[in-house]
Amino acid sequence: MGNTSIKKAESINQVAIFGSSHITENHPLYTQAFEVAKQLAQVGYVIVDGGGPGVMRAATEGAKSVGGKVVGVTFSAEETMHFEGRDPLNKFDVEVKTENYVERTLTLMKQGQVYVVFNGGTGTISEFGMAWGLAKLYFGHHKPLILYGEFWENIMQCFKDNMIMRPEELEVYKIVNSPQRVLEAICEFEEELKRGEHKHIKISAEGFGL
């Protein structure tokens, strides 16, 4: 179940969770997201997710299993869209309604102060891309990314090998493979920013990029 003796980072309150909406409760990824959100909530973090099924519902259920608080960011999709929409089984505490997919993504970016990105499809890729781009734009007072799963090593190496990358773009994320490492990575990010390792440091509950 992991060691939750790590204390909550002082300047970070809300953690946004991203990942596949197309998995069921018996999928290993569902269990992983459940356990990560559970341990985050145990130490006091508020979970933010898209209010849908799959990883989003797993995150909500993990947080709620230990009495944690969850913010769901939703919108009502058109019938012609290939979008999962709100999951009635995702019992989050606070709903933030948005008008469209782009606004929903931007609101998720704003609500979260750290992003945990699990495996997923094109929706997860788009959210990851926006989060990564914002981290580069606001480098030094950015919102860090935590990429969950060893498969990210190959993906990020592919970017390094084939794309034109600046050094700071490779400093805004950490790849982890356990709930414990998620907790540790958040604290490590906070310490890096506090030490002033990057320029234009800003530490506040609302000052990580958006």
Buried (B, 14 or more C-beta within 10 A) or exposed (E): EBEBEBEBBEBBBBBBBBBBBBBEEEBEBBBBBBBBBBBBBBBEBBBBBBBBBBBBBBBBBBBBBBEBBBBBBBBEBEEEEEBBBBBEEBEBBEEBBBEEBEEBBBBBBBBBBBBBBBBBEEBBEBBBEBBBEBBBEBBBBBBBBBBBBEEBEEBBEEEEEEEEEEEBBEBBBBBBBBBBBBBBBBBBBBEBBEEEEBEEBBBEEEBBBB
